[in-house]
Amino acid sequence: MTRSAPYTGQALPRREDPRLLRGEGQYTGDIHLPGALHLAFLRSSHASGQLVACDTSVARAMPGVAAVLTAADLGALGGLEVNPVLPLDHATPYPILAGDTVSAVGQPIAAVLAETPGQALDAVEEIWAEIDETPSPPSELLAMQHWQSGDPAAEFARAAQVVTVRVAHPRLAPSPMEPRAIAILPEGGGLTVWLSTQTPHRARADLARILSLDPEHLRVIARDVGGAFGMKASLYPEEVLAVWAAHHLGRPVRWTATRSEEFLSATHGRGLTSEGQLAIDGDGRFLALKARVEAPLGHWLPNSALIPAWNAARILPGPYDIAATDLGTSARRAHTAPTGIYRGAGRPEACALMERLADAAARATGLDPAEIRRRNLNRLNGPRDLPAGRVEGADYATALDRFLTLADYPAWCAQRDARRADGALAGVGLGFYVEPSGKGWESARVTLEAGRATVEFGGSSQGHGRETALAQIAADALELSPSDITVLHGDTATCPAGIGALASRSTPIGASAVLEACREIIRRRGAGESEPITADTVYTAPGEAWGHGCYLAAIEIDRDTGAPQLTHMACLDDAGRLINPMLAEGQVMGGFAQGLGEAMLEALHFDEGQLLTGSFMDYAMPRADDLPSLTILKTETLATTNALGAKGIGEAGTIGAPAAILNAALDALAPLGVTDLQMPLTSLSLWQAITDASKEPQT
């Protein structure tokens, strides 16, 4: 077959969409399970206390109730593995149901299984639990790490300027459209588990270990997943309980979280606080960086709980050349809902700190924010040595210059100055980011027969258009068309083992596995092997791909009310080889919307362990009319760390946009003398900053 152009790089329509638009999706809630028991939980109303008694007798006798379970019914169970990217001081609990103590509001205490959802909820209302509330103990240090390079003390001693900033990120609720959901069918001595997850193979392994089941008797399927954003990367206690119940009762079981349960007990994101000091010489060169990161952990640790604390420090100093650094990170456990990875997972925190420092340095030296970045951004393509290790680098300074030319940065500044001359509080902000895309391996199996190919992918998809992109890659490698390629994923019984959709790894590592399997087929076909030909590949990336880019924000703030208005945004992203530009733009736009949410709207608040923002009435999510126009620009510098040459782009908007928006707001209020703002930039917080700045100084 001859083709005028390769499919890779073309904006082909998503093959997934027609099926979904016809209502033919198969989300976990769509699974038909006749005779299934419905699961509901009694949850703790206290953040800390002794569980003195739990009387379930009335609930057990209610109509339709098949079982009421407490911790005593479950017996000894295994724990959840935590990715040890930071050294943990000691093992952490993973309670499926609360035992003698409760450790957070929303923690499950008892579970009801009944014939209908209504009967299960009614029975939960009849469970009487006595909790002797105790004050929440201080947060507990669980992990920490330190990196250093050069001689920071000497560089700070000779600095012409030292600037200091503190960034406190709001705690966020990831809020995918599809909440957590699970459905289990016991059949033939095994269990088939439909699960809304990013990591089906890992979920299977964790379930087998925690429940002491044979993995060969477990099948986990994640066919369609309605969003995840890191929240569905780990196995939850409620999901373990559902599988335990199906196994021991021999009945199908299903559970879908309510939105209130998601706010209370699903993993939260962000919440980190970082402080940094930057030493600068007389020419505006960055001499040394000192930074400390503090990350919150919940009452139990999901698999990736330590990733944000690790990333927020190990990425520093980001895209800048700073020879002397002193970096530290720590993570503390508290009596709250669990915290884990959320789209970006430490990358936005590292970016916000460095970009706030860069702008503070520009003000201290009198340089334009773009110019001070130009003087300090890395200029060499190739490996870079960061304090945390050797990474892939790129010519960031040239990327910045190209972006500022394409976006016409001088025009943005001129428009800001004109609006200021008219009395407006107008600002422009930059945010340059880097995006490491995950390490390790993924797998693929490709079978070629009679002019068609089947790709079985070890990863998963949560709306990424993965089937479309992988079909494009396989079509080019096998000299077929995408319509000749069938892509399967998200089923542990039919697809090879894989890690899953995490850290923007699926294209750099997972698609490289598909490409390598296709290349193996071509080699074997060339050697005369007859079809069908099947190639299995476990691809381990030799290094981590690092994407990069820059965001530019223009904002105006009402002087009387503090109401902010983003008037325009622009970005340039370099994700290496682009498989499908349309899909890439969709990822940028979605990430940008969530980045804007953190910067301007979203925040979870607790009072003595009680969640004050437990619904969308209190927790502000961005809507379409909150989003300004976004000019999307792209470059393609091929990665050297994987077979495909791809880098991540799924988290770009959540990394670069908040920093740019925050810097723009500070630029807008700089004429008033405002030097510090924290996210979210609400009308109230901006009005307060304006009001405080206008007060007469005390004598």
C-alpha positions in Angstrom: 0.0 0.0 0.0 1.4 3.4 -0.9 0.5 6.5 1.0 1.2 10.2 0.3 2.1 11.0 3.9 2.6 9.1 7.1 -0.3 9.0 9.5 1.9 10.0 12.5 1.6 13.7 12.8 -1.9 14.0 11.2 -4.8 15.3 13.1 -7.0 12.3 12.5 -10.4 12.3 14.3 -10.7 10.2 17.4 -12.0 6.7 16.5 -13.4 6.4 20.1 -15.9 9.2 19.7 -18.6 7.7 17.4 -19.1 4.8 19.8 -19.3 7.1 22.8 -21.6 9.6 21.2 -24.0 6.8 20.3 -24.2 5.9 24.0 -22.3 2.7 23.4 -19.6 3.4 26.1 -19.0 0.7 28.7 -18.2 2.6 31.8 -18.3 0.6 35.1 -21.8 1.8 35.9 -23.0 0.4 32.5 -22.0 -3.2 33.4 -25.2 -5.4 33.6 -24.9 -7.5 36.7 -28.2 -9.3 37.4 -28.7 -10.0 41.1 -25.9 -7.7 42.2 -25.8 -6.5 45.7 -25.4 -2.8 46.2 -22.8 -1.4 48.6 -23.0 1.6 50.9 -20.8 2.8 53.8 -21.3 4.3 57.2 -18.5 6.9 57.5 -16.9 8.6 60.4 -18.1 12.1 61.3 -15.0 12.7 63.4 -11.4 13.3 62.3 -9.9 11.4 65.3 -11.3 9.2 68.0 -11.9 5.8 69.6 -14.6 3.6 68.1 -16.2 2.5 71.3 -19.1 0.6 69.8 -20.8 -0.2 66.5 -24.2 -1.7 66.7 -25.4 -3.2 63.4 -28.2 -5.4 64.7 -31.1 -3.2 63.4 -29.4 -2.8 60.0 -28.9 -6.5 59.6 -32.6 -7.2 60.1 -33.8 -4.6 57.5 -35.5 -5.7 54.3 -33.2 -6.6 51.4 -30.0 -6.5 53.5 -27.7 -9.4 52.7 -24.8 -8.5 55.0 -23.4 -5.8 57.3 -19.7 -5.8 57.7 -17.3 -4.3 60.2 -13.5 -4.6 60.5 -13.9 -7.7 62.8 -15.6 -9.5 59.9 -12.7 -9.0 57.5 -9.9 -10.6 59.5 -6.3 -9.9 58.8 -5.7 -8.4 55.4 -2.6 -7.2 53.6 -1.5 -3.6 53.0 -1.1 -1.4 50.0 2.3 -0.9 48.5 3.6 2.7 48.4 6.0 3.7 45.7 9.2 4.4 47.7 10.5 7.4 45.7 11.3 8.9 49.1 12.5 6.7 52.0 9.6 6.0 54.4 10.4 6.0 58.1 8.0 3.2 58.8 5.0 1.3 57.4 1.7 3.1 57.2 -1.8 1.7 57.9 -4.2 0.8 55.1 -7.5 0.2 57.0 -10.4 -1.2 54.8 -12.9 -0.4 57.6 -12.0 1.4 60.8 -11.0 -0.8 63.7 -10.5 0.5 67.2 -9.9 4.1 66.0 -11.1 6.5 63.3 -8.5 8.7 61.6 -10.4 11.0 59.3 -13.8 12.4 58.5 -15.3 10.1 55.8 -13.4 7.0 56.8 -15.6 3.9 56.3 -16.6 2.3 59.5 -19.1 -0.3 58.3 -20.5 -1.5 55.0 -24.0 -2.7 54.0 -24.8 -4.9 51.1 -28.4 -5.0 50.0 -30.6 -5.8 47.0 -31.2 -2.2 46.0 -29.2 1.1 46.5 -32.1 2.5 48.6 -32.2 -0.5 50.9 -28.4 -0.2 51.4 -28.6 3.5 52.3 -31.6 3.0 54.6 -29.7 0.3 56.5 -26.6 2.5 56.9 -28.8 5.0 58.6 -29.7 2.4 61.2 -26.2 1.6 62.2 -25.3 3.1 65.6 -21.6 4.0 66.1 -20.2 5.5 69.3 -17.0 7.4 68.7 -15.1 9.0 71.6 -13.7 12.0 69.8 -10.1 12.9 70.6 -8.0 15.9 69.4 -6.2 15.2 66.2 -2.5 14.6 67.0 0.1 16.8 65.3 1.1 15.8 61.7 3.6 13.0 61.6 6.8 13.2 59.5 6.9 10.1 57.3 9.5 10.9 54.6 12.2 13.4 53.7 15.1 13.8 51.3 17.8 16.4 50.6 19.9 17.2 47.5 22.8 19.6 47.1 25.1 20.8 44.4 28.0 23.3 44.3 28.6 25.6 47.2 25.4 27.4 48.0 26.7 29.2 51.0 29.5 30.8 49.1 27.3 31.9 46.2 24.7 33.5 48.6 27.6 35.3 50.3 28.7 36.9 47.1 25.2 37.6 45.7 24.2 41.2 44.7 20.6 40.4 45.4 18.7 37.7 47.3 14.9 37.2 46.7 12.6 35.0 48.8 9.2 33.7 47.9 6.6 31.3 49.5 4.0 29.5 47.5 1.1 27.7 49.3 -0.9 25.6 46.8 -4.6 25.0 47.6 -5.7 21.5 48.3 -7.8 20.3 45.3 -10.5 17.8 44.5 -9.7 16.1 41.1 -13.4 15.6 40.3 -13.5 13.5 37.2 -16.9 13.2 35.5 -17.1 9.6 36.4 -16.7 9.0 40.1 -15.0 5.9 41.5 -16.9 2.8 40.6 -16.5 -1.0 40.8 -18.5 -4.0 39.7 -17.6 -7.6 40.5 -18.9 -10.9 39.1 -17.9 -14.1 40.9 -17.9 -16.9 38.3 -16.2 -20.2 37.8 -14.1 -19.9 41.0 -12.7 -16.6 39.9 -13.7 -12.9 40.0 -14.1 -10.5 37.1 -13.7 -6.9 38.3 -14.8 -3.9 36.3 -13.0 -1.0 37.8 -12.7 2.7 36.9 -9.0 2.9 37.2 -5.8 4.1 35.5 -3.9 1.0 36.5 -5.8 -2.2 35.9 -2.8 -4.5 36.1 -1.5 -2.9 39.3 -5.1 -3.1 40.8 -5.2 -6.8 40.0 -1.8 -7.4 41.8 -2.8 -5.3 44.8 -6.2 -7.0 45.2 -4.5 -10.4 45.0 -1.9 -9.5 47.6 -4.3 -7.7 50.0 -7.0 -10.4 49.9 -4.6 -13.4 49.6 -6.1 -14.4 46.3 -4.5 -16.2 43.3 -3.9 -13.5 40.7 -4.8 -16.0 38.0 -8.3 -16.0 39.4 -8.7 -12.3 39.1 -9.5 -10.3 36.0 -9.6 -6.5 36.0 -11.3 -4.6 33.2 -11.2 -0.9 32.6 -12.8 -0.5 29.2 -14.0 3.1 29.4 -13.0 5.4 32.2 -14.6 8.8 32.5 -11.6 10.8 33.6 -9.1 10.1 36.3 -6.3 12.8 36.6 -4.3 10.7 39.1 -7.3 10.2 41.5 -7.8 6.7 40.1 -4.2 5.6 40.1 -4.4 3.7 43.4 -6.7 1.0 44.9 -9.1 2.3 47.5 -10.4 0.6 50.7 -14.0 0.7 49.4 -12.9 -1.2 46.3 -11.1 -3.8 48.3 -14.2 -4.2 50.5 -16.4 -4.7 47.4 -14.1 -7.5 46.1 -13.9 -9.1 49.5 -17.7 -9.1 49.8 -18.2 -10.6 46.3 -15.7 -13.3 47.0 -17.0 -14.3 50.4 -20.7 -13.9 49.7 -20.5 -15.4 46.2 -22.8 -12.7 44.8 -22.1 -9.9 42.3 -21.4 -6.6 44.0 -21.3 -3.0 42.8 -20.5 0.4 44.2 -20.4 3.8 42.7 -19.3 6.7 44.9 -21.5 9.7 45.3 -20.0 13.1 44.7 -20.1 13.8 48.4 -18.1 10.6 49.0 -15.6 11.7 46.4 -15.0 15.0 48.2 -14.7 13.2 51.5 -12.6 10.1 50.8 -11.1 10.1 47.3 -7.5 11.3 47.0 -7.0 15.1 47.0 -4.3 16.8 45.1 -1.8 19.7 45.6 -1.8 21.3 49.1 2.0 21.6 49.1 3.9 24.6 50.5 7.3 25.6 49.2 9.7 28.3 50.1 12.7 29.4 48.1 15.6 31.8 48.1 17.4 32.8 44.9 20.8 34.4 44.9 21.5 36.8 41.9 24.6 38.5 40.7 24.9 42.1 39.4 24.1 41.0 35.8 21.0 39.1 36.7 22.6 35.7 36.7 21.2 33.1 39.0 23.9 32.0 41.4 22.3 29.7 43.9 18.9 28.3 44.9 17.7 27.2 48.4 14.3 25.5 48.5 12.2 23.6 51.0 9.0 21.7 50.1 6.4 20.5 52.6 3.8 18.0 51.3 0.6 16.9 53.1 -0.3 13.2 53.3 -3.7 11.8 54.4 -4.5 9.2 57.0 -3.6 6.4 54.6 -1.1 6.5 51.7 -2.1 5.6 48.1 0.5 4.0 45.9 1.8 7.3 44.6 1.4 9.4 47.8 5.0 10.5 47.9 5.3 11.4 44.2 4.3 15.1 44.6 6.8 15.7 47.4 9.5 14.0 45.4 8.7 15.8 42.1 8.3 19.2 43.6 11.9 19.2 44.8 13.8 16.8 42.4 12.7 18.9 39.3 14.3 22.0 40.7 15.9 24.2 39.4 13.7 23.4 36.5 14.8 24.8 33.1 17.4 27.2 34.7 21.2 26.8 34.9 21.9 27.2 38.6 25.2 25.5 39.7 24.7 25.7 43.5 21.5 24.4 45.1 20.3 23.3 48.5 17.0 21.4 48.1 14.9 19.6 50.6 11.5 17.9 50.7 9.3 16.4 53.4 5.9 14.7 53.7 3.7 14.6 56.7 0.7 12.4 57.6 -2.4 14.1 59.0 -6.0 13.2 59.9 -7.6 14.1 56.6 -8.6 12.4 53.4 -5.7 10.8 51.5 -3.6 13.0 49.2 -2.0 11.7 46.1 -1.1 12.5 42.6 -3.2 15.0 40.6 -2.5 16.0 37.0 1.0 17.4 37.3 1.9 15.8 40.7 4.7 18.1 41.9 5.5 19.6 38.6 3.2 22.6 39.0 4.6 23.1 42.5 8.2 23.2 41.2 7.3 25.5 38.3 5.3 27.9 40.5 8.3 28.3 42.9 10.9 28.9 40.2 8.7 31.2 38.2 7.8 33.3 41.2 11.5 33.5 42.0 12.3 34.5 38.4 9.8 37.3 38.5 11.0 38.5 42.0 14.5 38.5 40.6 13.4 40.6 37.7 11.8 43.2 40.0 14.9 43.2 42.2 17.3 43.8 39.3 15.1 46.0 37.2 15.2 43.6 34.3 12.2 42.6 32.1 10.9 39.2 33.2 11.5 37.8 29.8 15.1 39.1 29.8 16.1 37.6 33.1 14.8 34.3 32.0 16.7 34.5 28.7 19.9 35.0 30.7 19.4 32.0 32.9 17.6 29.4 30.8 19.5 26.3 29.7 20.8 26.7 26.1 22.1 23.2 25.3 20.3 20.2 23.9 21.4 17.1 25.6 21.8 15.7 29.1 21.7 18.0 32.1 22.9 17.4 35.6 20.3 18.4 38.2 20.9 17.8 41.9 18.6 14.8 41.8 20.3 13.2 38.8 21.1 13.4 35.1 18.1 14.3 32.9 17.2 15.1 29.3 17.6 18.8 28.5 16.8 21.2 25.6 17.6 24.7 24.4 15.0 26.4 26.6 16.3 29.9 25.9 15.7 29.6 22.2 12.3 28.1 22.8 11.4 31.2 24.9 12.6 33.6 22.2 10.6 31.7 19.6 7.5 31.8 21.7 7.8 35.5 22.6 8.2 36.3 18.9 5.2 34.2 17.8 3.0 35.5 20.6 4.2 39.1 20.1 5.2 39.7 23.7 6.0 43.4 23.1 2.4 43.9 22.0 1.1 42.3 25.2 3.3 44.6 27.3 2.3 47.7 25.3 -1.4 46.8 25.7 -0.8 46.4 29.5 0.9 49.8 29.7 -1.9 51.5 27.7 -4.5 50.0 30.1 -2.5 51.1 33.1 -2.3 54.6 31.6 -6.1 54.5 31.6 -6.1 53.6 35.3 -6.6 49.8 35.0 -4.8 47.3 37.1 -3.4 45.3 34.2 -0.6 42.7 34.3 1.3 40.3 32.1 2.9 37.1 33.4 5.2 34.3 32.2 5.5 30.7 33.3 8.3 28.6 31.8 7.9 24.9 32.7 9.5 21.5 32.3 7.5 18.2 32.3 9.3 14.9 33.1 7.2 12.1 31.7 7.7 9.1 33.9 10.3 6.3 34.1 10.3 2.6 33.6 8.6 0.2 31.3 5.4 -0.6 29.4 4.4 -3.5 27.2 2.7 -4.3 23.9 1.6 -7.3 21.8 1.1 -6.8 18.1 -0.3 -9.5 15.7 -0.2 -9.1 11.9 -2.4 -11.3 9.7 -3.9 -10.9 6.3 -3.3 -7.2 6.0 -4.7 -6.3 9.4 -3.1 -5.9 12.8 -4.2 -6.1 16.4 -2.4 -4.0 19.0 -2.8 -5.2 22.6 -1.6 -2.4 24.9 -0.5 -2.9 28.5 -1.5 0.6 29.5 -4.9 2.2 29.8 -6.9 5.2 28.7 -9.2 7.7 30.4 -10.3 9.7 27.4 -6.9 10.4 25.9 -7.7 9.1 22.4 -5.2 6.3 23.0 -6.7 4.0 20.5 -6.5 6.6 17.7 -2.9 7.5 18.4 -1.6 3.9 18.7 -3.4 3.0 15.5 -1.6 5.8 13.7 1.8 4.6 15.0 1.2 1.0 14.1 -0.2 1.9 10.7 3.0 3.7 9.8 5.3 1.0 11.2 3.4 -1.8 9.4 2.6 0.1 6.2 -1.1 -0.3 6.8 -3.9 2.3 7.3 -5.3 3.1 10.8 -8.6 1.4 9.8 -6.6 -1.8 9.5 -5.5 -1.6 13.1 -7.5 -2.9 16.1 -6.4 -1.5 19.5 -7.2 -3.3 22.7 -6.4 -2.1 26.2 -7.6 -2.1 29.8 -8.2 -5.9 30.3 -5.7 -7.9 32.4 -7.0 -11.2 30.8 -6.3 -10.2 27.2 -3.6 -7.5 27.3 0.0 -7.8 28.4 1.0 -6.5 31.8 1.7 -2.7 32.1 2.0 0.1 34.6 -0.8 2.3 33.4 -1.7 5.8 32.4 0.5 7.9 34.8 2.9 10.8 34.6 2.3 11.4 30.9 4.2 8.1 30.3 1.8 6.4 27.9 3.0 7.9 24.7 6.8 8.2 25.4 7.1 4.7 26.9 3.8 2.8 26.1 3.7 3.9 22.4 7.4 3.1 22.1 6.6 -0.4 23.2 4.0 -0.6 20.4 6.5 0.8 17.9 9.2 -1.8 18.9 6.7 -4.6 18.6 5.8 -3.5 15.1 9.5 -3.2 14.2 10.0 -6.8 15.4 7.2 -8.0 13.1 8.8 -6.2 10.1 12.1 -7.8 10.9 10.6 -11.3 11.2 8.4 -10.8 8.0 11.5 -9.7 6.2 13.3 -12.9 7.3 10.5 -15.0 5.7 8.3 -15.8 8.6 4.7 -16.5 7.5 1.7 -14.8 9.0 0.2 -14.6 11.6 3.1 -13.0 13.3 2.9 -12.0 16.9 5.5 -9.9 18.7 5.5 -9.3 22.4 7.6 -6.4 23.7 8.4 -5.1 27.2 10.0 -1.8 26.5 12.1 0.0 29.2 12.9 3.6 28.4 16.6 4.3 28.8 15.8 7.6 30.4 13.0 10.0 31.2 11.6 12.3 28.5 11.4 15.9 29.5 8.9 18.2 27.7 9.0 21.9 28.1 7.2 25.1 27.2 6.0 28.5 28.2 2.7 30.2 29.1 1.8 33.8 28.8 -1.1 35.4 30.7 -2.8 38.8 30.5 -5.1 39.8 33.4 -7.0 42.8 34.6 -8.2 43.2 38.2 -11.1 45.5 39.1 -9.8 48.1 41.5 -13.1 48.3 43.5 -14.1 44.6 43.7 -11.0 42.7 43.1 -12.7 40.7 40.3 -10.0 39.3 38.0 -10.5 38.8 34.3 -8.0 36.9 32.2 -8.1 38.7 28.9 -5.9 36.3 26.9 -3.5 33.3 27.3 -0.9 31.9 25.0 1.3 28.9 25.2 4.1 27.0 23.4 4.6 23.4 24.2 7.3 21.0 23.0 6.2 17.4 23.4 8.7 15.9 21.0 7.2 13.9 18.2 3.5 14.7 18.0 1.4 11.7 17.0 -1.8 13.5 16.6 -1.8 17.4 16.9 -5.5 17.5 17.6 -5.2 15.1 20.5 -2.2 17.2 21.8 -4.3 20.4 21.6 -7.1 18.7 23.5 -4.6 17.7 26.3 -3.3 21.3 26.4 -6.7 22.8 26.6 -7.9 20.4 29.3 -4.8 20.9 31.4 -5.1 24.6 31.0 -8.7 24.5 32.3 -7.6 22.6 35.4 -4.5 24.9 35.8 -6.8 27.9 35.7 -9.0 26.1 38.3 -6.1 25.9 40.8 -5.0 29.5 40.0 -8.3 31.2 40.4 -11.1 29.1 41.8 -10.6 25.8 43.5 -9.7 25.1 47.1 -10.7 22.6 49.7 -10.9 23.9 53.3 -10.9 22.0 56.6 -11.8 23.1 60.1 -10.6 20.8 62.9 -10.7 17.9 60.4 -14.2 18.8 59.1 -14.4 19.4 55.3 -16.1 22.7 54.7 -16.2 22.5 50.9 -17.8 19.1 50.4 -19.9 19.9 47.3 -19.9 22.0 44.1 -22.0 24.5 46.0 -18.9 25.4 48.0 -16.0 24.2 45.7 -15.7 26.3 42.6 -15.0 24.5 39.4 -14.1 26.4 36.2 -16.9 26.7 33.6 -16.6 27.4 29.9 -17.2 31.1 30.4 -14.3 31.2 32.9 -11.8 30.3 30.2 -10.2 33.0 28.1 -9.0 32.5 24.5 -5.9 30.4 24.4 -3.4 30.6 21.6 -1.7 27.2 21.3 1.7 27.1 19.6 4.0 24.0 19.3 7.5 22.9 18.6 8.9 19.4 18.2 12.3 18.6 19.6 12.6 14.8 19.5 13.3 13.1 22.8 16.4 11.0 22.9 15.1 8.8 25.7 12.6 6.6 23.9 12.2 4.9 20.6 9.4 7.2 19.5 11.1 10.5 20.3 7.9 11.6 22.2 7.6 13.6 25.4 4.6 14.2 27.7 2.0 16.9 27.1 -0.9 15.8 29.2 0.1 17.9 32.3 1.5 20.9 30.5 -1.4 23.2 31.2 -1.6 22.4 34.9 2.1 23.1 35.2 2.7 26.3 33.2 -0.6 28.1 33.4 -0.9 28.7 37.2 2.6 30.2 37.4 1.9 32.5 34.5 -1.5 33.6 35.9 0.0 34.2 39.4 2.8 36.2 37.9 0.3 38.2 35.8 -1.8 39.1 38.9 1.3 40.2 40.8 2.4 42.3 37.9 -1.0 43.9 37.8 -0.8 44.8 41.5 2.9 45.7 41.5 2.2 49.5 41.1 0.3 49.3 44.4 3.3 47.7 46.1 1.8 44.2 46.3 4.6 41.6 46.4 2.8 38.4 47.5 -0.4 36.6 46.5 -1.5 33.0 47.0 -3.8 30.9 44.9 -6.7 30.7 44.3 -6.8 34.4 43.1 -10.4 35.0 44.1 -12.1 38.4 44.0 -11.9 38.4 47.8 -8.2 37.7 48.1 -7.4 40.2 45.4 -9.6 42.9 46.9 -8.0 42.3 50.3 -4.5 42.7 48.7 -5.6 46.0 47.1 -7.2 47.2 50.3 -4.2 46.3 52.4 -1.9 48.0 50.0 -3.9 51.2 50.0 -3.9 51.6 53.8 -1.8 54.4 55.3 1.3 53.0 57.0 1.3 52.9 60.8 3.3 55.5 62.6 
